[in-house]
């Protein structure tokens, strides 16, 4: 089948290109010529090229506000777009969105698409918020279509008047990439596997494990999580908290007392960044994910697909993936007390926990299976 046109997909850093969109670029390349554009980062971009079997072009972009570097990146992207003449430029992540939508408009690319997977600016205030709001509006003005990856995000965009309803569309049931439910499947891990890993981490077979996966930053609700767990741990000696991820101290640091508790509490186990999070979900009993803001969090879909009850905050994305009392529980944002109560309910009520666990995987398979999302995006491209 001959290729029908060319698509350039852009993310700020290559980890997003290979992670957020894992498998999707390879799938799309059966139907289009696909090129990936992202920053060069210790061979990660080259690894993405091999993994997805696509051509990649490095363009340096930063996640911070760096006006001189940003202008350089716009010019570099403009040159790439002029040379490659894509039919579609489709960007993900905030900075890549702004720079590539602007460059694609100047280069005359006909279809300029940007997926919104969260709005970091919602936590900003004052002059910084004003600046970020302006940048957001410029991005949307340069794009021909905006795809919020959740219905809640769609509403927030309209409330903030970043663009009109005509430019907005949520694809499938939300999510940028769906989830491979055959990959995130608890049956892939035997009881032996799980006992071995628990043993390695000094977790007893009777311990109840809460897991958190993500960056250890204030925005992810880690301060509240540690406060809630400390209280819970006073009552349940068999409670463990498993933290999978890394700190980002320069961008969004935690409170010093939070870090101290993570270091000093023997029931808090921190395992750092993991390329494969599934074994850690497999040995856990529930997900605790008290984030302040998300687009459409992969972690919640992954945990659900692994059959875990999910405790999440009442924010867009999370409150769409989780159904209250059916596949998990939804709590107010920034409330360590509500988080403590939800964790207490899960650890103390075995029947409730078991029922939610059964429903959790079923609901993810039904609504967010990866192939379903990919085909919906492909259909969107074809309609353009």
Short mmCIF file of the C-alpha atoms (twelve columns), coordinates in Angstrom:
data_MODEL
# 
_entry.id   MODEL 
# 
loop_
_atom_site.group_PDB 
_atom_site.id 
_atom_site.type_symbol 
_atom_site.label_atom_id 
_atom_site.label_alt_id 
_atom_site.label_comp_id 
_atom_site.label_asym_id 
_atom_site.label_seq_id 
_atom_site.Cartn_x 
_atom_site.Cartn_y 
_atom_site.Cartn_z 
_atom_site.pdbx_PDB_model_num 
ATOM 1   C CA . UNK A 1   0.000   0.000   0.000  1 
ATOM 2   C CA . UNK A 2   1.547   3.319   -0.984 1 
ATOM 3   C CA . UNK A 3   2.127   5.904   1.713  1 
ATOM 4   C CA . UNK A 4   -0.463  8.633   1.876  1 
ATOM 5   C CA . UNK A 5   1.465   11.700  2.918  1 
ATOM 6   C CA . UNK A 6   3.936   12.612  5.615  1 
ATOM 7   C CA . UNK A 7   3.511   13.278  9.336  1 
ATOM 8   C CA . UNK A 8   6.023   14.841  11.720 1 
ATOM 9   C CA . UNK A 9   5.456   14.134  15.433 1 
ATOM 10  C CA . UNK A 10  7.193   16.499  17.874 1 
ATOM 11  C CA . UNK A 11  7.898   16.266  21.620 1 
ATOM 12  C CA . UNK A 12  10.233  18.400  23.763 1 
ATOM 13  C CA . UNK A 13  12.320  15.466  25.007 1 
ATOM 14  C CA . UNK A 14  12.842  12.043  23.348 1 
ATOM 15  C CA . UNK A 15  11.695  10.168  26.461 1 
ATOM 16  C CA . UNK A 16  8.192   11.501  25.696 1 
ATOM 17  C CA . UNK A 17  8.444   10.520  22.021 1 
ATOM 18  C CA . UNK A 18  9.367   6.933   22.898 1 
ATOM 19  C CA . UNK A 19  7.340   6.667   26.105 1 
ATOM 20  C CA . UNK A 20  4.122   8.696   25.757 1 
ATOM 21  C CA . UNK A 21  3.663   7.477   22.180 1 
ATOM 22  C CA . UNK A 22  5.207   4.021   22.487 1 
ATOM 23  C CA . UNK A 23  4.166   1.803   19.575 1 
ATOM 24  C CA . UNK A 24  1.959   4.468   18.016 1 
ATOM 25  C CA . UNK A 25  4.601   5.873   15.658 1 
ATOM 26  C CA . UNK A 26  5.427   2.409   14.353 1 
ATOM 27  C CA . UNK A 27  1.698   1.741   13.831 1 
ATOM 28  C CA . UNK A 28  1.207   5.060   11.960 1 
ATOM 29  C CA . UNK A 29  4.226   4.387   9.749  1 
ATOM 30  C CA . UNK A 30  2.245   1.551   8.107  1 
ATOM 31  C CA . UNK A 31  -0.047  4.271   6.736  1 
ATOM 32  C CA . UNK A 32  2.153   7.398   6.466  1 
ATOM 33  C CA . UNK A 33  5.782   8.469   6.302  1 
ATOM 34  C CA . UNK A 34  6.454   9.299   9.953  1 
ATOM 35  C CA . UNK A 35  9.325   11.444  11.264 1 
ATOM 36  C CA . UNK A 36  10.014  12.012  14.958 1 
ATOM 37  C CA . UNK A 37  11.473  15.328  16.116 1 
ATOM 38  C CA . UNK A 38  12.799  15.898  19.635 1 
ATOM 39  C CA . UNK A 39  15.879  17.024  21.584 1 
ATOM 40  C CA . UNK A 40  18.984  14.874  21.405 1 
ATOM 41  C CA . UNK A 41  19.544  13.215  24.781 1 
ATOM 42  C CA . UNK A 42  22.238  10.584  25.453 1 
ATOM 43  C CA . UNK A 43  21.254  8.233   22.612 1 
ATOM 44  C CA . UNK A 44  17.579  8.183   23.622 1 
ATOM 45  C CA . UNK A 45  16.433  9.710   20.319 1 
ATOM 46  C CA . UNK A 46  18.358  7.074   18.362 1 
ATOM 47  C CA . UNK A 47  16.813  4.373   20.539 1 
ATOM 48  C CA . UNK A 48  13.336  5.711   19.719 1 
ATOM 49  C CA . UNK A 49  14.215  5.577   16.000 1 
ATOM 50  C CA . UNK A 50  15.101  1.879   16.326 1 
ATOM 51  C CA . UNK A 51  12.159  1.025   18.582 1 
ATOM 52  C CA . UNK A 52  9.557   2.720   16.358 1 
ATOM 53  C CA . UNK A 53  11.356  2.078   13.025 1 
ATOM 54  C CA . UNK A 54  11.073  5.731   11.981 1 
ATOM 55  C CA . UNK A 55  13.410  8.507   10.885 1 
ATOM 56  C CA . UNK A 56  14.262  11.032  13.632 1 
ATOM 57  C CA . UNK A 57  15.631  14.586  13.479 1 
ATOM 58  C CA . UNK A 58  17.161  16.236  16.574 1 
ATOM 59  C CA . UNK A 59  16.134  19.815  17.457 1 
ATOM 60  C CA . UNK A 60  17.240  21.173  20.831 1 
ATOM 61  C CA . UNK A 61  14.301  22.285  23.008 1 
ATOM 62  C CA . UNK A 62  14.181  23.067  26.739 1 
ATOM 63  C CA . UNK A 63  11.325  22.499  29.186 1 
ATOM 64  C CA . UNK A 64  12.008  25.816  30.943 1 
ATOM 65  C CA . UNK A 65  11.367  29.381  29.700 1 
ATOM 66  C CA . UNK A 66  14.537  30.200  27.707 1 
ATOM 67  C CA . UNK A 67  13.704  32.934  25.114 1 
ATOM 68  C CA . UNK A 68  16.976  32.844  23.104 1 
ATOM 69  C CA . UNK A 69  17.086  29.038  22.914 1 
ATOM 70  C CA . UNK A 70  13.362  28.968  22.107 1 
ATOM 71  C CA . UNK A 71  13.776  31.320  19.140 1 
ATOM 72  C CA . UNK A 72  16.644  29.179  17.856 1 
ATOM 73  C CA . UNK A 73  14.449  26.083  18.168 1 
ATOM 74  C CA . UNK A 74  11.601  27.766  16.222 1 
ATOM 75  C CA . UNK A 75  14.058  28.561  13.410 1 
ATOM 76  C CA . UNK A 76  15.452  24.984  13.416 1 
ATOM 77  C CA . UNK A 77  11.928  23.517  13.317 1 
ATOM 78  C CA . UNK A 78  10.949  25.918  10.518 1 
ATOM 79  C CA . UNK A 79  13.923  24.672  8.457  1 
ATOM 80  C CA . UNK A 80  12.966  21.021  9.098  1 
ATOM 81  C CA . UNK A 81  9.337   21.650  8.064  1 
ATOM 82  C CA . UNK A 82  10.335  23.583  4.920  1 
ATOM 83  C CA . UNK A 83  12.686  20.803  3.866  1 
ATOM 84  C CA . UNK A 84  10.434  17.818  4.701  1 
ATOM 85  C CA . UNK A 85  7.125   19.402  3.552  1 
ATOM 86  C CA . UNK A 86  4.867   17.362  5.876  1 
ATOM 87  C CA . UNK A 87  1.089   17.272  5.421  1 
ATOM 88  C CA . UNK A 88  0.659   17.138  9.205  1 
ATOM 89  C CA . UNK A 89  2.741   18.337  12.148 1 
ATOM 90  C CA . UNK A 90  1.409   16.841  15.382 1 
ATOM 91  C CA . UNK A 91  2.973   17.965  18.651 1 
ATOM 92  C CA . UNK A 92  2.803   16.769  22.260 1 
ATOM 93  C CA . UNK A 93  4.117   18.347  25.504 1 
ATOM 94  C CA . UNK A 94  3.774   22.106  26.225 1 
ATOM 95  C CA . UNK A 95  7.057   23.551  24.933 1 
ATOM 96  C CA . UNK A 96  7.154   21.413  21.760 1 
ATOM 97  C CA . UNK A 97  3.571   22.498  21.109 1 
ATOM 98  C CA . UNK A 98  4.324   26.213  21.243 1 
ATOM 99  C CA . UNK A 99  7.545   26.050  19.217 1 
ATOM 100 C CA . UNK A 100 6.390   23.611  16.543 1 
ATOM 101 C CA . UNK A 101 2.913   25.106  16.037 1 
ATOM 102 C CA . UNK A 102 4.518   28.528  15.499 1 
ATOM 103 C CA . UNK A 103 7.203   27.125  13.180 1 
ATOM 104 C CA . UNK A 104 4.662   24.998  11.255 1 
ATOM 105 C CA . UNK A 105 2.384   28.006  10.710 1 
ATOM 106 C CA . UNK A 106 5.277   30.113  9.372  1 
ATOM 107 C CA . UNK A 107 6.388   27.169  7.186  1 
ATOM 108 C CA . UNK A 108 2.859   26.838  5.753  1 
ATOM 109 C CA . UNK A 109 2.164   23.289  6.975  1 
ATOM 110 C CA . UNK A 110 -1.550  22.683  6.176  1 
ATOM 111 C CA . UNK A 111 -2.531  20.613  9.241  1 
ATOM 112 C CA . UNK A 112 -1.059  21.707  12.579 1 
ATOM 113 C CA . UNK A 113 -2.254  19.482  15.408 1 
ATOM 114 C CA . UNK A 114 -1.433  19.710  19.094 1 
ATOM 115 C CA . UNK A 115 -2.402  17.237  21.812 1 
ATOM 116 C CA . UNK A 116 -2.853  18.662  25.306 1 
ATOM 117 C CA . UNK A 117 -1.998  16.166  28.020 1 
ATOM 118 C CA . UNK A 118 -2.090  18.470  31.024 1 
ATOM 119 C CA . UNK A 119 -1.657  22.168  31.776 1 
ATOM 120 C CA . UNK A 120 1.286   22.870  34.142 1 
ATOM 121 C CA . UNK A 121 0.283   26.553  34.086 1 
ATOM 122 C CA . UNK A 122 -2.830  25.802  36.190 1 
ATOM 123 C CA . UNK A 123 -0.593  25.768  39.281 1 
ATOM 124 C CA . UNK A 124 1.148   29.063  38.360 1 
ATOM 125 C CA . UNK A 125 0.059   32.531  39.526 1 
ATOM 126 C CA . UNK A 126 0.820   36.240  39.064 1 
ATOM 127 C CA . UNK A 127 3.052   37.415  36.210 1 
ATOM 128 C CA . UNK A 128 4.195   33.859  35.404 1 
ATOM 129 C CA . UNK A 129 0.564   32.746  34.944 1 
ATOM 130 C CA . UNK A 130 -0.154  35.733  32.670 1 
ATOM 131 C CA . UNK A 131 2.887   34.897  30.534 1 
ATOM 132 C CA . UNK A 132 1.999   31.194  30.328 1 
ATOM 133 C CA . UNK A 133 -1.645  32.004  29.471 1 
ATOM 134 C CA . UNK A 134 -0.438  34.205  26.602 1 
ATOM 135 C CA . UNK A 135 1.929   31.501  25.320 1 
ATOM 136 C CA . UNK A 136 -0.910  28.951  25.498 1 
ATOM 137 C CA . UNK A 137 -3.180  31.206  23.416 1 
ATOM 138 C CA . UNK A 138 -0.413  31.670  20.812 1 
ATOM 139 C CA . UNK A 139 -0.006  27.872  20.551 1 
ATOM 140 C CA . UNK A 140 -3.737  27.358  20.007 1 
ATOM 141 C CA . UNK A 141 -3.950  30.230  17.526 1 
ATOM 142 C CA . UNK A 142 -1.174  28.697  15.400 1 
ATOM 143 C CA . UNK A 143 -2.700  25.187  15.494 1 
ATOM 144 C CA . UNK A 144 -5.508  24.093  13.174 1 
ATOM 145 C CA . UNK A 145 -6.806  21.495  15.694 1 
ATOM 146 C CA . UNK A 146 -6.306  20.974  19.431 1 
ATOM 147 C CA . UNK A 147 -6.818  17.533  20.994 1 
ATOM 148 C CA . UNK A 148 -7.282  17.621  24.775 1 
ATOM 149 C CA . UNK A 149 -6.692  14.071  25.968 1 
ATOM 150 C CA . UNK A 150 -9.579  14.210  28.442 1 
ATOM 151 C CA . UNK A 151 -13.052 15.747  28.587 1 
ATOM 152 C CA . UNK A 152 -12.142 17.591  31.795 1 
ATOM 153 C CA . UNK A 153 -9.203  19.241  30.025 1 
ATOM 154 C CA . UNK A 154 -11.509 20.207  27.162 1 
ATOM 155 C CA . UNK A 155 -13.716 22.078  29.660 1 
ATOM 156 C CA . UNK A 156 -10.734 23.799  31.329 1 
ATOM 157 C CA . UNK A 157 -9.508  25.064  27.930 1 
ATOM 158 C CA . UNK A 158 -12.937 26.547  27.182 1 
ATOM 159 C CA . UNK A 159 -13.241 28.065  30.687 1 
ATOM 160 C CA . UNK A 160 -9.876  29.795  30.267 1 
ATOM 161 C CA . UNK A 161 -10.884 30.957  26.759 1 
ATOM 162 C CA . UNK A 162 -7.659  29.647  25.192 1 
ATOM 163 C CA . UNK A 163 -9.573  28.795  22.016 1 
ATOM 164 C CA . UNK A 164 -13.115 28.158  20.733 1 
ATOM 165 C CA . UNK A 165 -15.008 24.855  20.796 1 
ATOM 166 C CA . UNK A 166 -14.661 24.408  16.990 1 
ATOM 167 C CA . UNK A 167 -10.909 23.776  17.290 1 
ATOM 168 C CA . UNK A 168 -11.257 21.210  20.073 1 
ATOM 169 C CA . UNK A 169 -11.840 17.479  19.933 1 
ATOM 170 C CA . UNK A 170 -11.340 14.584  22.368 1 
ATOM 171 C CA . UNK A 171 -10.313 11.453  20.452 1 
ATOM 172 C CA . UNK A 172 -11.858 8.080   21.489 1 
ATOM 173 C CA . UNK A 173 -12.540 8.102   25.272 1 
ATOM 174 C CA . UNK A 174 -9.483  10.255  25.979 1 
ATOM 175 C CA . UNK A 175 -5.780  9.373   26.470 1 
ATOM 176 C CA . UNK A 176 -2.915  10.164  24.053 1 
ATOM 177 C CA . UNK A 177 -1.912  6.570   23.469 1 
ATOM 178 C CA . UNK A 178 -4.298  4.231   25.281 1 
ATOM 179 C CA . UNK A 179 -2.825  1.250   27.051 1 
ATOM 180 C CA . UNK A 180 -1.584  -2.156  25.963 1 
ATOM 181 C CA . UNK A 181 -3.672  -4.312  28.301 1 
ATOM 182 C CA . UNK A 182 -1.883  -7.495  27.178 1 
ATOM 183 C CA . UNK A 183 1.401   -5.912  28.400 1 
ATOM 184 C CA . UNK A 184 -0.059  -4.553  31.641 1 
ATOM 185 C CA . UNK A 185 -1.577  -7.843  32.710 1 
ATOM 186 C CA . UNK A 186 -1.214  -9.188  36.272 1 
ATOM 187 C CA . UNK A 187 -1.396  -12.799 35.033 1 
ATOM 188 C CA . UNK A 188 2.102   -12.361 33.515 1 
ATOM 189 C CA . UNK A 189 3.511   -12.443 37.067 1 
ATOM 190 C CA . UNK A 190 3.413   -15.661 39.066 1 
ATOM 191 C CA . UNK A 191 3.086   -15.818 42.838 1 
ATOM 192 C CA . UNK A 192 6.755   -16.917 42.885 1 
ATOM 193 C CA . UNK A 193 7.814   -13.806 40.924 1 
ATOM 194 C CA . UNK A 194 5.909   -11.585 43.312 1 
ATOM 195 C CA . UNK A 195 7.215   -13.254 46.467 1 
ATOM 196 C CA . UNK A 196 10.776  -13.009 45.150 1 
ATOM 197 C CA . UNK A 197 10.500  -9.253  44.506 1 
ATOM 198 C CA . UNK A 198 8.750   -8.667  47.848 1 
ATOM 199 C CA . UNK A 199 11.561  -10.581 49.495 1 
ATOM 200 C CA . UNK A 200 14.211  -8.460  47.772 1 
ATOM 201 C CA . UNK A 201 12.491  -5.287  48.992 1 
ATOM 202 C CA . UNK A 202 11.995  -6.722  52.516 1 
ATOM 203 C CA . UNK A 203 8.216   -6.693  52.172 1 
ATOM 204 C CA . UNK A 204 6.464   -9.453  54.126 1 
ATOM 205 C CA . UNK A 205 3.851   -11.549 52.345 1 
ATOM 206 C CA . UNK A 206 1.195   -10.233 54.760 1 
ATOM 207 C CA . UNK A 207 2.112   -6.567  54.249 1 
ATOM 208 C CA . UNK A 208 -0.369  -4.314  52.445 1 
ATOM 209 C CA . UNK A 209 1.463   -2.299  49.774 1 
ATOM 210 C CA . UNK A 210 0.380   1.105   48.489 1 
ATOM 211 C CA . UNK A 211 2.279   2.108   45.352 1 
ATOM 212 C CA . UNK A 212 2.972   5.515   43.822 1 
ATOM 213 C CA . UNK A 213 4.551   5.811   40.349 1 
ATOM 214 C CA . UNK A 214 5.698   9.187   38.998 1 
ATOM 215 C CA . UNK A 215 7.979   12.125  39.673 1 
ATOM 216 C CA . UNK A 216 8.576   12.953  43.350 1 
ATOM 217 C CA . UNK A 217 7.368   16.549  43.159 1 
ATOM 218 C CA . UNK A 218 4.905   18.753  45.032 1 
ATOM 219 C CA . UNK A 219 2.464   18.747  42.077 1 
ATOM 220 C CA . UNK A 220 2.065   14.979  42.332 1 
ATOM 221 C CA . UNK A 221 0.772   15.313  45.905 1 
ATOM 222 C CA . UNK A 222 3.770   13.578  47.489 1 
ATOM 223 C CA . UNK A 223 3.733   15.858  50.557 1 
ATOM 224 C CA . UNK A 224 0.122   14.824  51.239 1 
ATOM 225 C CA . UNK A 225 0.876   11.170  50.473 1 
ATOM 226 C CA . UNK A 226 3.705   11.002  53.004 1 
ATOM 227 C CA . UNK A 227 1.604   12.805  55.665 1 
ATOM 228 C CA . UNK A 228 -1.327  10.399  55.105 1 
ATOM 229 C CA . UNK A 229 0.894   7.316   55.082 1 
ATOM 230 C CA . UNK A 230 2.715   8.355   58.269 1 
ATOM 231 C CA . UNK A 231 -0.655  8.552   60.074 1 
ATOM 232 C CA . UNK A 232 -1.864  5.246   58.577 1 
ATOM 233 C CA . UNK A 233 1.404   3.537   59.471 1 
ATOM 234 C CA . UNK A 234 0.867   4.484   63.100 1 
ATOM 235 C CA . UNK A 235 -2.248  2.286   63.067 1 
ATOM 236 C CA . UNK A 236 -1.251  -0.454  60.605 1 
ATOM 237 C CA . UNK A 237 2.248   -1.777  61.145 1 
ATOM 238 C CA . UNK A 238 1.823   -3.999  58.055 1 
ATOM 239 C CA . UNK A 239 1.325   -1.004  55.720 1 
ATOM 240 C CA . UNK A 240 4.097   -0.312  53.216 1 
ATOM 241 C CA . UNK A 241 4.472   2.529   50.721 1 
ATOM 242 C CA . UNK A 242 6.372   1.758   47.521 1 
ATOM 243 C CA . UNK A 243 7.656   4.815   45.636 1 
ATOM 244 C CA . UNK A 244 8.694   4.331   42.002 1 
ATOM 245 C CA . UNK A 245 10.260  7.413   40.378 1 
ATOM 246 C CA . UNK A 246 12.802  10.183  40.850 1 
ATOM 247 C CA . UNK A 247 13.033  13.623  42.440 1 
ATOM 248 C CA . UNK A 248 12.937  16.837  40.382 1 
ATOM 249 C CA . UNK A 249 14.340  19.129  43.030 1 
ATOM 250 C CA . UNK A 250 15.191  22.023  40.699 1 
ATOM 251 C CA . UNK A 251 11.697  22.277  39.159 1 
ATOM 252 C CA . UNK A 252 9.260   21.418  41.960 1 
ATOM 253 C CA . UNK A 253 10.885  20.396  45.263 1 
ATOM 254 C CA . UNK A 254 9.201   18.563  48.139 1 
ATOM 255 C CA . UNK A 255 9.102   19.856  51.714 1 
ATOM 256 C CA . UNK A 256 12.308  19.001  53.638 1 
ATOM 257 C CA . UNK A 257 10.247  17.072  56.236 1 
ATOM 258 C CA . UNK A 258 8.689   14.983  53.431 1 
ATOM 259 C CA . UNK A 259 12.120  13.993  52.108 1 
ATOM 260 C CA . UNK A 260 13.298  13.238  55.640 1 
ATOM 261 C CA . UNK A 261 10.308  10.907  56.247 1 
ATOM 262 C CA . UNK A 262 10.981  9.086   52.938 1 
ATOM 263 C CA . UNK A 263 14.607  8.581   53.984 1 
ATOM 264 C CA . UNK A 264 13.948  7.605   57.615 1 
ATOM 265 C CA . UNK A 265 10.734  5.545   57.572 1 
ATOM 266 C CA . UNK A 266 11.621  1.852   57.066 1 
ATOM 267 C CA . UNK A 267 8.086   1.207   55.743 1 
ATOM 268 C CA . UNK A 268 8.587   3.617   52.846 1 
ATOM 269 C CA . UNK A 269 10.529  1.884   50.082 1 
ATOM 270 C CA . UNK A 270 11.904  4.036   47.272 1 
ATOM 271 C CA . UNK A 271 13.184  2.109   44.236 1 
ATOM 272 C CA . UNK A 272 14.067  5.002   41.882 1 
ATOM 273 C CA . UNK A 273 13.304  5.237   38.168 1 
ATOM 274 C CA . UNK A 274 12.236  1.915   36.609 1 
ATOM 275 C CA . UNK A 275 12.011  1.135   32.897 1 
ATOM 276 C CA . UNK A 276 9.431   -1.550  33.648 1 
ATOM 277 C CA . UNK A 277 6.940   -0.651  36.374 1 
ATOM 278 C CA . UNK A 278 4.788   -3.791  36.015 1 
ATOM 279 C CA . UNK A 279 6.599   -5.966  38.607 1 
ATOM 280 C CA . UNK A 280 6.049   -3.201  41.176 1 
ATOM 281 C CA . UNK A 281 2.331   -2.984  40.396 1 
ATOM 282 C CA . UNK A 282 2.179   -6.789  40.587 1 
ATOM 283 C CA . UNK A 283 3.405   -6.843  44.220 1 
ATOM 284 C CA . UNK A 284 1.167   -3.936  45.279 1 
ATOM 285 C CA . UNK A 285 -2.372  -3.897  46.662 1 
ATOM 286 C CA . UNK A 286 -3.533  -0.375  45.741 1 
ATOM 287 C CA . UNK A 287 -2.393  2.739   43.868 1 
ATOM 288 C CA . UNK A 288 -2.221  6.061   45.735 1 
ATOM 289 C CA . UNK A 289 -2.012  8.899   43.201 1 
ATOM 290 C CA . UNK A 290 -2.902  12.273  44.806 1 
ATOM 291 C CA . UNK A 291 -1.773  14.492  41.892 1 
ATOM 292 C CA . UNK A 292 -2.798  18.193  41.635 1 
ATOM 293 C CA . UNK A 293 -3.080  18.232  37.853 1 
ATOM 294 C CA . UNK A 294 -2.894  15.732  34.999 1 
ATOM 295 C CA . UNK A 295 -3.861  15.370  31.389 1 
ATOM 296 C CA . UNK A 296 -4.756  11.716  31.147 1 
ATOM 297 C CA . UNK A 297 -2.401  9.854   33.488 1 
ATOM 298 C CA . UNK A 298 -0.880  6.654   32.107 1 
ATOM 299 C CA . UNK A 299 -0.028  5.519   35.635 1 
ATOM 300 C CA . UNK A 300 -3.717  5.263   36.585 1 
ATOM 301 C CA . UNK A 301 -4.520  3.283   33.426 1 
ATOM 302 C CA . UNK A 302 -1.510  1.016   34.014 1 
ATOM 303 C CA . UNK A 303 -2.411  0.351   37.652 1 
ATOM 304 C CA . UNK A 304 -6.042  -0.280  36.695 1 
ATOM 305 C CA . UNK A 305 -4.978  -2.659  33.941 1 
ATOM 306 C CA . UNK A 306 -2.862  -4.498  36.538 1 
ATOM 307 C CA . UNK A 307 -6.028  -4.902  38.631 1 
ATOM 308 C CA . UNK A 308 -5.239  -2.402  41.378 1 
ATOM 309 C CA . UNK A 309 -7.853  -0.307  43.174 1 
ATOM 310 C CA . UNK A 310 -6.881  3.309   42.464 1 
ATOM 311 C CA . UNK A 311 -7.080  6.205   44.919 1 
ATOM 312 C CA . UNK A 312 -6.967  9.371   42.813 1 
ATOM 313 C CA . UNK A 313 -7.764  13.069  43.165 1 
ATOM 314 C CA . UNK A 314 -10.814 14.758  41.685 1 
ATOM 315 C CA . UNK A 315 -9.006  16.224  38.678 1 
ATOM 316 C CA . UNK A 316 -9.532  15.815  34.939 1 
ATOM 317 C CA . UNK A 317 -8.249  12.519  33.558 1 
ATOM 318 C CA . UNK A 318 -8.157  10.775  36.944 1 
ATOM 319 C CA . UNK A 319 -11.889 11.285  37.550 1 
ATOM 320 C CA . UNK A 320 -12.637 9.932   34.054 1 
ATOM 321 C CA . UNK A 321 -10.530 6.775   34.318 1 
ATOM 322 C CA . UNK A 322 -11.687 5.864   37.842 1 
ATOM 323 C CA . UNK A 323 -15.367 5.308   38.693 1 
ATOM 324 C CA . UNK A 324 -16.103 6.128   42.327 1 
ATOM 325 C CA . UNK A 325 -16.658 3.017   44.414 1 
ATOM 326 C CA . UNK A 326 -16.420 0.767   41.345 1 
ATOM 327 C CA . UNK A 327 -12.792 0.788   40.145 1 
ATOM 328 C CA . UNK A 328 -11.383 2.999   42.871 1 
ATOM 329 C CA . UNK A 329 -12.068 6.104   44.904 1 
ATOM 330 C CA . UNK A 330 -11.850 9.831   44.114 1 
ATOM 331 C CA . UNK A 331 -10.749 12.301  46.801 1 
ATOM 332 C CA . UNK A 332 -10.395 16.116  46.979 1 
ATOM 333 C CA . UNK A 333 -7.077  17.618  45.822 1 
ATOM 334 C CA . UNK A 334 -4.429  18.589  48.418 1 
ATOM 335 C CA . UNK A 335 -6.186  16.830  51.306 1 
ATOM 336 C CA . UNK A 336 -3.934  14.482  53.277 1 
ATOM 337 C CA . UNK A 337 -6.918  13.737  55.584 1 
ATOM 338 C CA . UNK A 338 -9.144  12.530  52.698 1 
ATOM 339 C CA . UNK A 339 -6.212  10.516  51.354 1 
ATOM 340 C CA . UNK A 340 -5.652  8.916   54.768 1 
ATOM 341 C CA . UNK A 341 -9.357  7.958   54.987 1 
ATOM 342 C CA . UNK A 342 -9.334  6.409   51.489 1 
ATOM 343 C CA . UNK A 343 -6.165  4.428   52.264 1 
ATOM 344 C CA . UNK A 344 -7.670  3.333   55.579 1 
ATOM 345 C CA . UNK A 345 -10.826 2.078   53.821 1 
ATOM 346 C CA . UNK A 346 -8.809  0.011   51.326 1 
ATOM 347 C CA . UNK A 347 -6.512  -1.571  53.910 1 
ATOM 348 C CA . UNK A 348 -9.261  -2.292  56.464 1 
ATOM 349 C CA . UNK A 349 -12.081 -3.539  54.203 1 
ATOM 350 C CA . UNK A 350 -10.802 -6.627  52.379 1 
ATOM 351 C CA . UNK A 351 -14.075 -7.361  50.552 1 
ATOM 352 C CA . UNK A 352 -14.341 -3.766  49.237 1 
ATOM 353 C CA . UNK A 353 -10.721 -3.919  48.062 1 
ATOM 354 C CA . UNK A 354 -11.267 -7.283  46.333 1 
ATOM 355 C CA . UNK A 355 -14.417 -6.145  44.476 1 
ATOM 356 C CA . UNK A 356 -12.752 -2.971  43.218 1 
ATOM 357 C CA . UNK A 357 -9.685  -4.916  42.129 1 
ATOM 358 C CA . UNK A 358 -11.843 -7.198  39.934 1 
ATOM 359 C CA . UNK A 359 -13.639 -4.282  38.270 1 
ATOM 360 C CA . UNK A 360 -10.537 -2.168  37.756 1 
ATOM 361 C CA . UNK A 361 -8.936  -4.191  34.937 1 
ATOM 362 C CA . UNK A 362 -12.242 -4.900  33.228 1 
ATOM 363 C CA . UNK A 363 -13.050 -1.181  32.894 1 
ATOM 364 C CA . UNK A 364 -9.613  -0.286  31.472 1 
ATOM 365 C CA . UNK A 365 -9.802  -3.070  28.849 1 
ATOM 366 C CA . UNK A 366 -13.254 -1.863  27.838 1 
ATOM 367 C CA . UNK A 367 -12.467 1.838   27.418 1 
ATOM 368 C CA . UNK A 368 -8.744  2.414   26.855 1 
ATOM 369 C CA . UNK A 369 -7.267  -0.523  24.936 1 
ATOM 370 C CA . UNK A 370 -4.370  0.923   22.901 1 
ATOM 371 C CA . UNK A 371 -5.371  -0.305  19.429 1 
ATOM 372 C CA . UNK A 372 -8.765  1.366   19.819 1 
ATOM 373 C CA . UNK A 373 -7.068  4.739   20.504 1 
ATOM 374 C CA . UNK A 374 -4.565  4.319   17.637 1 
ATOM 375 C CA . UNK A 375 -7.310  3.564   15.131 1 
ATOM 376 C CA . UNK A 376 -9.283  6.604   16.292 1 
ATOM 377 C CA . UNK A 377 -6.210  8.855   15.739 1 
ATOM 378 C CA . UNK A 378 -5.581  7.266   12.328 1 
ATOM 379 C CA . UNK A 379 -9.204  7.952   11.390 1 
ATOM 380 C CA . UNK A 380 -8.735  11.579  12.467 1 
ATOM 381 C CA . UNK A 381 -5.670  11.920  10.197 1 
ATOM 382 C CA . UNK A 382 -7.558  10.397  7.293  1 
ATOM 383 C CA . UNK A 383 -10.460 12.810  7.681  1 
ATOM 384 C CA . UNK A 384 -8.060  15.743  7.500  1 
# 
